[in-house]
Amino acid sequence: MAKVLITGASAGLGAELAKAFAARGDTLVLAARRLARLEAMKPELLALGAPEVVCYPVDLAEPAEVSQLAEALPGLALDVLINNAALGHWDALWDTPLETLNHMIAINMQALAHLTTAFSAYGKDRPTRLMNVASGAGYALFEGAIPYTATKFFVTALTEGLSLELKRQQKPMRAQLLAPGPIATEFLENSLLNSRMVWSDDALKGVKFHTASEAAALAMTLFDSDATVGLVEPDLSFSLHHEIHRAGQL
Ligand SMILES: NC(=O)c1ccc[n+]([C@@H]2O[C@H](COP(=O)([O-])OP(=O)(O)OC[C@H]3O[C@@H](n4cnc5c(N)ncnc54)[C@H](OP(=O)(O)O)[C@@H]3O)[C@@H](O)[C@H]2O)c1
């Protein structure tokens, strides 16, 4: 059975992914800031079939804490790393406070890049698996959320690029990228905190949402496939791809 570390496991998609891996009998390492929430999830995960659940409190906006986690990865002897934690912020770029922008870059990009780099250094010659969670907003520009969108473009490029290098060098490690569509979680509400954007009641009327458990099921479909990317479109259709970004030549 595998040992799986999931960031952002205290809520939303991360919490549902923890249940999905627990049901497969995998050992879990759950990372997030809210330790009490992670601890509260333990009994259900053990009952679902996880032999062991370790809770790892970490603030991914703090580079020193990210370094500590990155350095701990080899000792944890992981088979799977899921970089799921992220936050959004909805505003025009010029209305986005610098502090918010930097916070989002720290979590969505810097922490993810650091953990991805450390995990690939440890795992590239082993049959390990990385799944980074981006968004449909990692392949298309979403007006009103351009800074978030730009952080997710970084994630899609980094992950597809890593997958390409691993395949070309015939390494046993695999890298995958989940690009969900809208999911009904705390994420949207948090993305609107301190936003100057004025939302009419109708703004979300046409938007279709997956539940977190539906999104986790799609993540597991990607995990079980040999594809690199699992992409959800705004109409909630799901497709698997070997690549979306095209490879260039130096
Ligand atoms: N919801 C959507 O509509 C949607 C759409 C497309 C893609 N996505 C992507 O899907 C992923 C999961 O989203 P979600 O909707 O499940 O989000 P969510 O419900 O808001 O959960 C976010 C998770 O990230 C953790 N997190 C946030 N800041 C952190 C920090 N500084 N340090 C450590 N952990 C932190 C949170 O835990 P703590 O607060 O306990 O730290 C929480 O567990 C994200 O990558 C998101 O960009 C979401």
The ligand as an ORCA input file, in Angstrom:
! r2SCAN-3c Opt
* xyz 0 1
  N     -12.909     25.412     -5.255
  C     -12.795     25.690     -6.538
  O     -13.710     26.257     -7.163
  C     -11.550     25.296     -7.297
  C     -11.562     25.332     -8.707
  C     -10.429     24.976     -9.404
  C      -9.292     24.587     -8.728
  N      -9.295     24.567     -7.369
  C      -8.055     24.178     -6.708
  O      -8.307     23.008     -5.937
  C      -7.445     23.001     -4.799
  C      -8.261     22.765     -3.546
  O      -9.229     23.787     -3.478
  P     -10.461     23.691     -2.453
  O     -11.616     24.264     -3.178
  O     -10.532     22.364     -1.855
  O      -9.965     24.782     -1.388
  P     -10.402     24.983      0.135
  O     -11.638     24.239      0.469
  O     -10.368     26.465      0.350
  O      -9.196     24.302      0.927
  C      -7.908     24.851      0.826
  C      -6.951     23.992      1.617
  O      -5.652     24.617      1.524
  C      -5.142     24.780      2.836
  N      -4.336     25.998      2.928
  C      -4.697     27.264      2.627
  N      -3.719     28.111      2.954
  C      -2.712     27.353      3.479
  C      -1.449     27.660      4.028
  N      -1.012     28.918      4.129
  N      -0.692     26.640      4.493
  C      -1.131     25.363      4.445
  N      -2.321     25.015      3.925
  C      -3.108     26.012      3.466
  C      -6.355     24.894      3.746
  O      -6.028     24.429      5.055
  P      -5.806     25.355      6.332
  O      -6.681     26.550      6.175
  O      -6.154     24.455      7.467
  O      -4.335     25.695      6.280
  C      -7.326     23.918      3.086
  O      -7.089     22.614      3.557
  C      -6.674     24.313     -4.842
  O      -5.425     24.102     -5.455
  C      -7.531     25.203     -5.724
  O      -6.788     26.219     -6.354
  C     -10.391     24.896     -6.628
*
